[in-house]
Amino acid sequence: MENELTFSERVEAWANNPNFAVFVPSYGEPSVIDLGSGKYGDELATLQFAVQGLVETISVVSKSLGSLTMWVNESGIAEGLAGNKIATDLYAVTYGHPGVSQIRGNAVLTLNADENGEIVGMTELQARSIAVTLRQTYGATLAKQ
């Protein structure tokens, strides 16, 4: 077939597809999600599905992860959602308020928004790397849940 991609073209397309993010659940291990799959609609609908409600963004910075946007449920506290240890720690490291604020509910990590405020996903490789780093950092905590 004339339109088929070669193996190296498929690998390059996979490596340069920035539609991925890291799902950080309140309970369980971080995992990679595809924002561009269309399964739940557009990227925003996928983020809302993941955090179980309307989203708000928090810019976070970590030595091991870099600068990211964390998407959380804007009503997580009011809805009584479970605390999220990883998301809370990322917030505390960034803003220096350990123990003051608790992020509740699931979170999603993406790259920072672009100059137009649009969602910027990661390549699958970037997302997997961040998910692995979080699992290694929080492995003992995740095992106790």
N, C-alpha and C positions, 0 to 999 in steps of 0.2 A: 504494500500500500504506500502510496506516495506521501501521505500526510503523517505517517508514523514517525515519532521521534526516536533518535538513537538513544542508547543507554546513557551516554554522557550528557545528552541534551535533557533527558528525563531527570538525571541527578542534579544538573544545574538548575532546572526549573523548580525542583523540590527544595534545593538549598536557598533559592532566592524568593520563595513564596512567603511573604510576611503576613500570613493570616492566622498565626498561632499565638496563644497566650498561656499563662500558667494559672490553673485553677487551684486555689488554696482553700480547701473546705474547713469548716469549724472542726470537724472530726475526720480523721483519715489523712492520707498522704497527698501532697501536691501532685498534680498531673497536668498533662498537656491537653489543651482543647483547641479546636479549629474554629476560629471566629468566622471564617469565610465559607463554611460548609453549606449555609443556607438552611440548615435543619430547623432553626428556630426563627428564621427571618434574616434580617440584616445583622451587622455586628452589634449594634446597640441592643437589639432584641435578644441576641445570644448572651450578652453581658447581663441583662436584666433577668433572664432565665437562670443564669448561673448564681446570681446573688439573691434570687427569689424576691425581686421587687425593683423599685426605682433605684438608679445608681447615683452615687456621688463619687468624685475622684479625690484622691489624696496623692500628692507627689511624695515619693519616698526615695531615700538614698541609703545604700549599704555598701560597705567596702567590698564585700564579696559579690554583690549583685549589680552594683552600679546604680544609675538613676532610672527609676521606673514610675509608672502611674499605677496606683492600686485602686481598683474599682470595688466599692462596697455598697451594701444596702443602706440607703440614706435613713431608713427608719429602723435599723437593726436593734437599737436599744429599746425604742418604744414598742416594737413587736416582740420583745423578749427573746430574741434569737440567741443562740449559744455563743459564748465568747470564742474568739479565734486567736489562739496563742501566737501563731506565726505573724498574722497581720498586725496584731497589737505590738509585737516586738519590733516589726519594721517601722511602725509609727513612732514608737518610743525612741528608737535609735536615730531617726531622722529629726525629731523635734525635741528630744531630750526631756521627755515627760514620762519616765517609767512609772507605771502604776496609776497615773492620773486618768488616762482615757483607755477604754477598752473597745476594740473593734469587735462588733458582734455580727455573726453570720459569715457566710462564705465571702471570699474575696477573689479577684482576678487581677493578675499582673500583666501589664503590657508595657511597651516602650512608651516614652513620654509622647504626648500629643504633638502633632506637627504645628506649623505656624498658623494653620487655619482652624486649629482645635479639633482636628480629625483624629480618630483612633489610629494608633500605629501599632500593628501587630508585630510579632517576632517571626523569625524563621523557625521552623520546627527544631532545628539544631540549637538555637538560642534558648527556646522554651524548655527543651529537654535538659539542657545544661543548668538552667536556673532551678528546675524541679529537682534535679539530682542534688544540687547544692543545698536546697532547703531540706530534702530528706536526710542528707548526711548531717546537717546542723541540728535538726530537730528529731532525729531518729528515736532517741530514748523517750522523748516527750510523746511522740506519735504512738509508740508501742504501749503507753499507759492508758490511752484513750479507750 
